[in-house]
Amino acid sequence: MTSRFSAGTIQLLGHVSFSFFSLGAKTTKKGSTVVSSTTTTATPLTTTTTTTTGDQDICLTPYCVKAADYLIESIDETVEPCEDFFNFVCGTWIKNTRIPDDAGAQNTFNLLRAQLDSNIVDILSSPPANDTNEPMAVVNARLLYKSCIDEAGIEADGQGDLGLGPRDYYNSETNITVAYRRFIRDLATALANNPSWIDNDVKDIFEFEKTISEYHWTSAEQRARDNETVRTTIGDLALTLNTTSFNFTDYLHQAYLLGNVTLVDDDIIFVRELEYLLDVSAIVSQTPPRTLQNYMIWRFVMNRVSNMPQQFRIFRDRFERVLRGTSAESPRTILCGGYVNNNMGFAVSKLYIKRYFDANARNQSFDMIDNIQAAFIDMLHQTTWMDAESMTKAIEKAKAIDRRIGYPDYLSSDNNTKLDEDYAEVPTNIDSGIGVVIGHEITHGFDDMGRQFDKDGNRIPWWSDATIQNFINRKTCIVEQYSNYTIAQIGMKANGFQTQGEDIADNGGLREAFFAYQKWAKENPNLDKRLPGLQKYTPEQMYFINYAHTWCTKMTNEYALSRLRTDEHSLGQLRVIGPTSNFNEFDRAFGCTPGQGNSRKNKCIVW
């Protein structure tokens, strides 16, 4: 997950989510934790530094036995780790794993997500405790879930980005564009009283969206653009974007009123993408009102189809089958649990914490962040390509990183005032920006985007020209490395320019966490244990095996293509072989010779 922070906030708040520790997918004693991660570095708390292999050095707790079995059933020892570390760790798992009908992929994250989703359904569907002090936010979360799963009621009641994503989808006629237009037509036909005009309207909607897509920058193009933030007033912006077919001033006023903010023409605002707004404004002014109205109706219905009767959801499922390779809809209970969690995350979290969460996991996460943050600062001290002043400012920024883990303290208390204030209007559309953990996210503050912001969040030059050029040279190495990878499953090259920020973070995160692990292991030589059946692997080897295992993934071709075209993250295979092939410590651990398949001669190292 991309994180853009100033001094930095490792933020793990809001919705119930999950965390990976280095022994595969770890849960607490009762289920998944609330600590969140969608991208992960292996942590230093589960591998071992002992050199003997007697029974006293083997962890035989139920969790350790389960974790060991999970890894043993994943590893394919017919593959040489120095040639293809991903398939060495994940090969057997991929062979034996089935992709669920309602998903385009299966991976370690999805397996843990399934358990978490089940837990959320359980707490929302369980009768409330005999607790007169239960906050209204929690009561309303249960009511929202109940109304969502009431399919009979939904049937009785009846009827930001582009619909298809990046412009590549619009530029050629494919089975995806055909399916998308059919999706529009099916929904329009089901809603309309007079279907005779539908074909023309569908064509106009698609062409309108296609025209907008021509001015829609990809994430890679946005990264390459200079900072073009414009400081202006509401009144001046309204004049700049003047169009007879769309009252932009009224739109802004109404949007801000939702947040109880009243705008006046003299209010100063900052606009990041004025050029895009101008282009869209010109398109809107030249588009017939009927097309604009139909487009807005289409986008509203498209984004609300999950809350509509089954006859409408069937149309969406048919489109998803072409786009991502899915063949079924997720169970209604899971969809509704996710809907409530997304919109009332803190209320769900309060229930989740009480039933499932082990507070020790939260405390452990604080320790891990401290260790890895310190390791990153040590790495900065040893950096040779930064001048002294730039390095000093980078260290100041790293030290200023804030930690927000698991949940705000008030959620675990009996004080419900703050929680009810958060949900005075239900449901509130909340996205609390659950961050991912530790090394990967720390590095995001210093990737191609994060390095443009100082420790206070100001977008100002704080590196010398020489340091910037050295950084560009090093990140170019990463871009070229990943762009040369081919995804064999679909026969397409990866786009290293598109994924560079996440790739830099993956590489830096792996290194930071490893050095933190080494330091921790040295200071705690008697706390680690070996896993049963895996004693032949050294502690360092187990560190990398556990890291790679978090990225074991099996995908449909459609899902792989969609991810490759749109995602700023590399596919799981590349998140394993990319960082490990750049890391000398991986070579030492497995005895790899630079130049082998999983060990680059010319290592690409930014952080």
C-alpha positions in Angstrom: 0.0 0.0 0.0 1.3 3.4 -0.8 1.7 5.8 2.1 2.4 9.5 1.7 3.3 11.0 5.0 5.3 14.0 6.2 7.1 13.3 9.4 5.5 9.9 8.9 2.6 8.1 10.4 2.7 4.3 10.6 -1.1 4.3 10.7 -3.1 1.2 11.6 -6.5 2.6 12.5 -10.1 2.5 11.5 -11.4 -0.7 10.0 -10.7 -4.1 11.4 -7.9 -5.5 9.4 -5.0 -8.0 9.8 -1.3 -8.4 10.3 1.3 -10.9 9.1 4.1 -12.0 11.3 6.9 -14.0 9.8 5.5 -17.5 10.4 3.1 -17.4 7.6 -0.3 -15.9 8.5 -0.4 -15.5 12.2 -3.5 -14.9 14.2 -3.9 -14.3 17.9 -5.1 -16.9 20.3 -8.7 -16.2 19.3 -8.5 -15.0 15.7 -7.1 -12.3 13.5 -5.6 -9.2 15.1 -6.8 -5.7 14.4 -3.2 -4.7 13.5 -3.3 -4.1 9.8 -1.2 -4.9 6.8 -1.7 -5.2 3.1 2.0 -5.2 2.4 4.4 -6.7 4.9 8.0 -7.1 5.9 8.9 -10.2 7.9 9.3 -9.4 11.5 12.1 -10.4 13.8 10.0 -12.1 16.4 9.6 -15.7 15.1 12.9 -16.9 13.7 15.8 -18.2 15.7 19.4 -17.7 16.4 20.2 -20.9 18.2 22.8 -23.2 16.7 21.8 -26.5 18.4 18.9 -28.5 17.3 18.0 -30.4 20.5 14.4 -30.7 21.5 14.9 -27.8 23.9 15.5 -25.6 20.9 12.4 -26.5 19.0 9.1 -24.7 19.5 6.3 -27.3 19.9 3.4 -25.1 20.8 0.3 -25.6 18.7 0.9 -22.4 16.8 4.5 -23.3 16.0 3.5 -26.8 14.8 0.7 -25.3 12.6 3.1 -22.7 11.2 5.7 -25.3 10.4 3.2 -27.5 8.7 2.0 -24.5 6.7 5.5 -23.8 5.4 6.4 -27.4 4.8 3.3 -27.8 2.7 4.3 -24.7 0.7 8.0 -25.3 -0.1 9.1 -27.1 -3.3 12.5 -28.4 -2.6 12.9 -29.5 -6.2 13.5 -25.9 -7.0 16.9 -24.3 -6.3 16.4 -21.2 -4.1 19.3 -19.4 -5.7 17.6 -19.8 -9.1 13.9 -19.1 -8.3 13.2 -18.3 -4.7 9.5 -17.6 -5.2 8.8 -21.1 -6.6 11.1 -22.6 -4.0 9.0 -21.2 -1.2 5.6 -21.2 -2.9 5.8 -23.9 -5.6 3.9 -26.7 -3.7 1.4 -24.2 -2.3 0.6 -23.0 -5.8 0.1 -26.5 -7.1 -2.3 -27.4 -4.3 -4.2 -24.2 -4.0 -7.6 -23.6 -5.6 -8.8 -20.0 -6.4 -12.2 -19.4 -4.9 -15.0 -18.9 -7.4 -15.7 -15.4 -6.0 -12.1 -14.2 -6.3 -9.5 -13.6 -9.0 -6.7 -14.8 -6.9 -5.8 -16.7 -3.8 -2.9 -15.7 -1.5 -1.8 -15.7 2.1 -3.5 -12.4 2.6 -6.8 -13.6 1.3 -6.7 -16.7 3.5 -6.3 -14.5 6.6 -8.8 -12.0 5.2 -11.4 -14.9 4.9 -10.9 -15.7 8.6 -11.2 -12.0 9.5 -14.3 -11.6 7.4 -15.9 -14.6 9.2 -15.1 -13.0 12.5 -16.7 -9.7 11.6 -19.9 -11.5 10.4 -19.9 -13.4 13.7 -19.7 -10.3 15.9 -22.2 -8.3 13.8 -24.8 -11.2 13.7 -24.4 -12.2 17.4 -27.1 -10.9 19.7 -25.9 -7.9 21.6 -24.6 -8.5 25.1 -26.9 -7.5 28.0 -25.0 -4.2 28.2 -27.1 -1.1 28.7 -23.9 0.9 28.1 -23.3 -0.4 24.5 -22.7 2.8 22.4 -25.2 3.8 19.8 -22.5 3.5 17.1 -22.2 -0.2 17.8 -26.0 -0.6 17.9 -26.3 1.1 14.6 -23.5 -1.0 13.1 -25.5 -4.1 13.9 -28.6 -2.6 12.4 -26.8 -1.6 9.3 -25.5 -5.2 8.9 -29.0 -6.6 9.5 -30.6 -4.4 6.8 -27.8 -5.2 4.4 -28.3 -9.0 4.7 -32.1 -8.6 4.4 -32.3 -9.7 0.7 -36.0 -10.2 0.9 -36.4 -6.6 2.0 -34.0 -5.4 -0.8 -36.0 -7.4 -3.4 -39.3 -6.0 -2.1 -38.0 -2.4 -2.2 -36.9 -2.9 -5.8 -35.0 -0.8 -7.7 -13.6 8.9 -8.6 -11.9 6.9 -11.1 -13.1 5.7 -14.4 -15.5 2.7 -14.7 -12.9 0.6 -16.5 -9.8 2.0 -14.9 -6.8 3.1 -17.0 -7.3 4.4 -20.5 -5.6 1.4 -22.0 -8.9 -0.4 -21.5 -10.7 2.1 -23.8 -8.2 2.3 -26.6 -9.0 -1.0 -28.3 -12.0 -3.2 -28.7 -11.5 -6.2 -26.4 -13.7 -8.7 -24.6 -13.5 -6.4 -21.6 -14.8 -3.3 -23.4 -17.6 -5.5 -24.9 -18.5 -6.8 -21.4 -18.4 -3.3 -19.9 -20.8 -1.9 -22.5 -23.1 -4.9 -21.9 -23.0 -4.2 -18.2 -24.2 -0.7 -18.8 -26.9 -1.8 -21.2 -28.1 -4.6 -18.9 -28.5 -2.2 -16.0 -30.1 0.4 -18.1 -32.6 -2.1 -19.6 -33.6 -3.3 -16.2 -34.2 0.2 -14.9 -35.8 1.8 -18.0 -39.4 1.9 -19.0 -38.6 2.5 -22.7 -35.6 0.5 -23.9 -35.8 1.7 -27.5 -33.2 4.5 -27.0 -30.8 2.5 -24.8 -28.3 1.4 -27.4 -27.5 5.0 -28.4 -27.3 6.1 -24.8 -24.9 3.3 -23.9 -22.7 4.3 -26.8 -22.8 7.9 -25.7 -21.9 7.0 -22.1 -19.0 4.8 -23.2 -17.7 7.4 -25.6 -17.9 10.2 -23.0 -15.9 8.1 -20.5 -13.4 7.2 -23.2 -12.9 10.9 -24.0 -12.2 11.6 -20.3 -9.8 8.7 -20.2 -7.6 10.3 -22.8 -6.8 13.1 -20.3 -6.6 10.7 -17.3 -3.1 10.3 -16.1 -1.9 6.9 -15.1 -0.2 6.5 -11.7 3.2 6.3 -13.5 2.5 9.5 -15.4 1.5 11.3 -12.2 4.8 10.3 -10.6 6.7 11.8 -13.5 4.9 15.1 -13.3 6.4 18.1 -11.6 4.5 19.6 -8.7 1.8 21.8 -10.3 -0.3 22.6 -7.3 -2.1 25.9 -7.8 -3.1 28.3 -5.0 -6.3 30.1 -5.9 -9.7 31.1 -4.6 -13.1 29.5 -4.9 -14.3 32.4 -7.0 -11.4 32.4 -9.4 -11.5 28.7 -9.8 -15.2 28.9 -10.6 -14.5 31.5 -13.3 -11.6 29.4 -14.7 -13.8 26.3 -14.9 -16.9 28.1 -16.1 -19.3 25.9 -18.1 -22.9 26.4 -18.8 -23.7 22.7 -18.4 -22.1 22.2 -14.9 -22.3 24.7 -12.0 -18.9 24.0 -10.5 -19.3 26.6 -7.7 -22.5 25.0 -6.5 -20.9 21.6 -6.6 -18.1 22.7 -4.4 -20.4 24.5 -2.0 -22.6 21.4 -1.7 -19.7 19.0 -1.3 -18.2 21.0 1.6 -21.5 21.4 3.3 -21.4 17.7 3.9 -18.5 18.4 6.2 -20.3 21.4 7.8 -18.0 23.8 6.0 -19.5 26.9 4.2 -17.4 28.3 1.4 -17.2 31.8 0.2 -15.6 33.1 -3.0 -12.6 34.5 -1.1 -11.7 31.2 0.5 -8.2 30.0 -0.6 -7.9 26.5 -1.9 -5.1 24.4 -3.4 -5.7 22.5 -6.7 -3.3 19.7 -7.5 -4.5 18.9 -11.1 -5.8 22.1 -12.6 -4.9 21.0 -16.1 -7.1 17.9 -15.7 -10.0 19.9 -14.4 -9.7 22.3 -17.3 -9.7 19.4 -19.8 -12.7 17.8 -18.1 -14.5 21.1 -17.9 -14.1 21.6 -21.7 -15.4 18.1 -22.3 -18.4 18.7 -20.1 -19.2 21.9 -21.9 -19.3 20.1 -25.2 -21.3 17.1 -24.1 -25.2 17.1 -24.4 -27.0 17.3 -21.0 -28.7 14.0 -21.7 -25.4 12.2 -21.9 -24.1 13.9 -18.7 -27.3 12.9 -16.8 -27.1 9.3 -18.1 -23.5 9.1 -17.1 -24.1 10.3 -13.6 -27.0 7.9 -13.2 -24.8 5.1 -14.5 -22.0 5.7 -12.2 -24.3 6.0 -9.2 -26.0 2.7 -10.0 -22.7 1.0 -10.8 -21.3 2.0 -7.4 -24.5 0.9 -5.6 -25.2 -2.3 -7.4 -24.1 -4.4 -4.4 -27.0 -3.0 -2.5 -29.6 -3.7 -5.2 -31.7 -6.9 -5.8 -30.0 -10.0 -7.3 -31.2 -9.3 -10.8 -28.9 -6.3 -10.9 -26.0 -8.0 -9.1 -26.0 -10.7 -11.8 -25.0 -8.2 -14.4 -22.1 -7.0 -12.3 -21.0 -10.6 -11.7 -21.0 -11.3 -15.4 -18.7 -8.3 -16.0 -16.4 -9.3 -13.1 -16.1 -12.7 -14.7 -14.6 -11.2 -17.8 -12.5 -8.5 -16.0 -11.1 -10.6 -13.2 -11.9 -14.2 -13.9 -14.4 -14.7 -11.0 -17.3 -17.0 -11.4 -19.5 -16.3 -8.4 -20.5 -13.6 -6.0 -19.2 -13.6 -2.4 -21.7 -14.7 0.2 -24.1 -11.9 1.2 -23.0 -12.1 4.8 -19.3 -11.4 3.8 -20.2 -8.5 1.5 -22.4 -6.9 4.2 -19.8 -7.4 6.9 -17.2 -5.7 4.7 -19.7 -2.9 3.9 -20.3 -2.2 7.6 -16.6 -2.4 8.4 -15.7 0.0 5.6 -18.3 2.5 6.7 -18.3 2.1 10.5 -14.8 0.7 11.1 -14.3 2.1 14.6 -17.6 0.7 15.8 -16.8 -2.7 14.3 -13.3 -2.5 15.8 -14.7 -1.9 19.3 -16.6 -5.2 19.1 -13.6 -7.0 17.5 -11.2 -5.8 20.1 -13.4 -7.1 22.9 -13.8 -10.5 21.5 -10.7 -11.3 19.5 -7.8 -9.0 20.1 -4.8 -9.8 22.2 -3.4 -6.6 23.6 0.1 -8.2 23.6 0.1 -8.1 19.8 -0.3 -4.3 19.9 2.5 -3.9 22.3 4.7 -6.2 20.3 4.0 -4.1 17.2 5.3 -1.0 19.0 8.5 -2.8 19.8 8.9 -4.0 16.2 8.4 -0.5 14.8 11.0 0.9 17.2 13.5 -1.8 16.1 13.0 -1.3 12.4 12.9 2.5 12.6 16.3 2.3 14.4 17.6 0.0 11.7 16.5 2.4 9.0 18.2 5.3 10.8 21.4 3.2 11.0 21.2 2.6 7.2 20.8 6.3 6.6 24.0 6.9 8.6 25.8 4.5 6.4 24.5 5.9 3.1 27.3 6.9 0.8 25.3 8.7 -1.9 23.8 11.5 0.2 25.7 14.7 1.2 25.9 15.5 4.9 23.1 18.1 5.0 20.6 15.9 3.1 21.4 12.9 5.3 20.9 14.9 8.4 17.5 16.1 7.2 16.6 12.5 6.2 17.5 11.3 9.7 15.4 14.0 11.3 12.4 12.9 9.1 12.9 9.2 10.1 13.0 10.1 13.8 9.8 12.2 13.4 7.7 9.2 12.3 4.7 8.7 14.5 3.1 5.4 15.4 -0.6 4.6 15.4 -1.2 0.9 15.9 -4.3 -1.2 16.0 -6.8 1.2 17.4 -7.1 4.5 19.3 -7.1 3.8 23.0 -10.7 5.0 23.5 -12.0 2.0 21.6 -10.8 -0.4 24.4 -12.3 1.7 27.2 -15.9 2.0 28.4 -16.1 5.7 27.5 -18.5 5.7 24.6 -18.8 9.5 24.1 -16.0 9.8 21.5 -17.2 6.8 19.6 -20.8 8.1 19.3 -19.5 11.5 18.2 -17.6 9.8 15.4 -20.9 8.3 14.2 -23.4 11.1 14.9 -24.8 10.4 11.4 -24.9 6.8 10.3 -23.5 5.5 8.1 -20.6 7.8 7.9 -18.3 7.4 4.9 -15.0 6.9 6.7 -11.7 5.9 5.3 -9.3 6.0 8.2 -6.3 5.2 6.0 -5.2 1.9 7.5 -1.5 1.8 6.8 0.7 -1.1 6.3 3.4 -2.0 8.8 6.9 -1.0 9.5 9.8 -1.2 7.1 7.9 -0.9 3.8 6.0 2.1 5.1 9.0 3.8 6.7 10.7 3.6 3.3 7.7 5.2 1.6 8.7 8.4 3.2 11.8 8.3 1.2 10.7 6.8 -2.1 10.3 8.8 -5.4 7.3 10.6 -4.0 7.9 10.6 -0.3 11.4 12.1 -0.6 9.7 15.3 -2.0 8.2 16.1 1.4 10.2 17.3 4.5 9.6 16.1 8.0 6.7 18.6 8.5 4.9 17.6 5.3 6.0 20.6 3.2 6.6 19.8 -0.4 9.9 21.7 -0.7 13.4 20.8 -2.0 15.4 19.5 1.0 17.9 17.4 -0.9 20.9 18.8 -2.7 21.0 18.6 -6.5 23.8 16.0 -6.3 21.8 13.8 -3.8 18.7 14.0 -6.0 20.7 12.9 -9.1 22.2 10.0 -7.1 18.7 9.0 -6.0 17.4 9.2 -9.6 20.3 7.0 -10.8 19.5 4.4 -8.1 15.8 4.4 -8.6 16.4 4.0 -12.4 18.2 0.8 -11.7 15.1 -0.4 -9.8 12.8 0.7 -12.7 14.9 -1.1 -15.3 15.2 -4.2 -13.2 11.5 -4.7 -12.7 10.6 -3.7 -16.3 12.8 -6.6 -17.5 10.7 -9.1 -15.6 8.2 -11.1 -17.7 5.0 -12.5 -16.1 5.1 -15.9 -17.7 1.5 -16.7 -16.9 0.3 -14.0 -19.3 3.5 -13.4 -21.4 3.7 -9.7 -20.5 6.5 -7.5 -19.2 6.1 -5.8 -15.8 6.0 -2.0 -15.7 8.8 -0.9 -13.4 8.0 2.8 -13.9 4.4 2.2 -12.6 5.5 0.2 -9.6 8.8 2.0 -8.7 7.5 3.6 -5.4 6.3 0.2 -4.0 9.4 -1.6 -5.3 11.7 0.9 -3.6 9.7 0.3 -0.4 9.8 -3.5 -0.8 13.5 -3.5 -1.2 14.2 -1.1 1.6 11.7 -2.7 3.9 13.3 -6.2 3.6 16.7 -4.8 4.4 15.5 -2.7 7.4 13.6 -5.6 8.9 16.5 -8.0 8.4 19.0 -5.8 10.1 16.6 -5.2 12.9 16.2 -8.9 13.2 19.9 -9.5 13.4 20.2 -6.9 16.2 17.3 -8.4 18.1 18.6 -11.9 17.7 22.0 -10.9 19.0 20.4 -9.2 22.1 18.0 -12.1 22.7 20.0 -15.3 21.9 17.8 -17.6 24.1 14.4 -16.5 23.0 14.3 -18.0 19.5 13.3 -21.6 18.8 13.4 -23.7 15.6 10.2 -24.9 13.9 9.6 -28.6 13.9 10.6 -30.3 10.6 12.5 -27.2 9.4 15.6 -27.4 11.6 17.8 -27.9 8.5 17.3 -24.2 7.6 19.4 -21.6 9.3 17.7 -18.7 11.2 18.7 -16.4 8.3 17.2 -18.7 5.7 14.0 -19.0 7.7 13.8 -15.2 7.8 13.7 -15.1 4.0 11.5 -18.1 3.6 8.9 -16.5 6.0 9.1 -13.2 4.1 8.6 -14.9 0.7 5.7 -17.0 2.0 3.6 -13.9 2.6 3.6 -13.3 -1.2 2.6 -16.8 -2.3 -0.1 -16.1 -4.9 -2.2 -18.0 -7.5 -4.1 -15.9 -10.0 -6.5 -16.1 -12.9 -5.1 -14.8 -16.2 -7.7 -12.0 -16.1 -6.7 -10.9 -12.6 -3.0 -11.0 -13.4 -3.6 -8.8 -16.4 -5.8 -6.3 -14.5 -3.1 -6.1 -11.7 -0.3 -5.6 -14.2 -2.2 -2.8 -15.9 -3.5 -0.9 -12.9 -1.7 -1.7 -9.6 1.2 0.3 -8.2 2.4 -2.8 -6.5 4.3 -5.5 -8.3 2.8 -9.0 -8.5 3.7 -11.3 -5.6 6.4 -13.2 -7.5 8.3 -10.0 -8.2 7.9 -8.9 -4.6 10.0 -11.9 -3.7 12.6 -12.2 -6.4 13.1 -8.5 -6.8 14.2 -7.6 -3.2 16.0 -10.8 -2.5 18.0 -10.7 -5.7 19.3 -7.3 -4.7 20.3 -8.3 -1.1 23.8 -9.6 -0.4 22.5 -11.1 2.9 20.2 -13.3 0.9 23.2 -14.5 -1.1 25.1 -15.3 2.1 22.2 -17.1 3.7 21.7 -19.5 0.7 25.2 -19.5 -0.7 24.1 -17.9 -4.0 26.6 -16.7 -6.6 25.7 -13.3 -8.1 24.5 -14.0 -11.6 22.3 -16.9 -10.7 18.6 -16.5 -11.4 17.8 -15.1 -8.0 20.9 -13.1 -7.4 21.8 -10.1 -9.5 25.4 -9.2 -10.3 24.6 -5.5 -10.2 22.5 -5.0 -7.1 19.9 -2.2 -7.3 20.0 -0.5 -3.8 18.3 2.7 -3.0 17.9 2.3 0.8 
